[in-house]
């Protein structure tokens, strides 16, 4: 799962542009042999990672390609992995339509440009989910360390609140749009619960950081 750059309403950069890349596991120091400085960086990065995924104009690339054939230690599919579930759900809360990508939509071995990614890899997304429901869903997913479930549930809650609190500040305007996503009546209870949670816990702020609106 990679997070790429920042976009303000449309394609960015050019042949000489620079992107920052956050790639979950590899971007945070791992392992028992970490130094104190590396562990401090890990804790700091972990505590703020939801902000990367939840921003409406960061590009999020989800590696939802099937696990290739071979003798691998971990062949668990993407949709059953706890951290992947958290990352995709967090990136789906208020993400701009052009900024959530699915790598499985790319034909392996073919060339693709950045501008083509915006259309070719544009992803559907799951319905908006409340933190309470997310906590229940995470208990059905698989983690290498089951102690991560509580951490991830807390990170999602932070990201959910941040999404609506800062949406206007991040250039998203006063409206969050959900259309053409294929959601049906079966998703209505999930959406209602999420919106009720947002109304109770979120305090949208204007570009100056002042509380400016009531969800409705």
Secondary structure, 3 states (H helix, E strand, C coil): CEEECCCCCCCCCCCCCCCCEEEHHHHCCCCCCCCHHHHHHHHHHHHHHHHHHHCCCCEEEECCCCCCCCCCCCCCCHHHEHHHHHHHHHHCCCCCHHHEEEHHHCCCCCCCCHHHHHHHCECCCCCCCCHHHHHHHHCCCECCCCCHHHHHHHHHHHHHHHHHHCCCCCCCCCCCCCCCCCCCHHHHHHHHHHHHHHHHHCCCECCCCCECCCCC
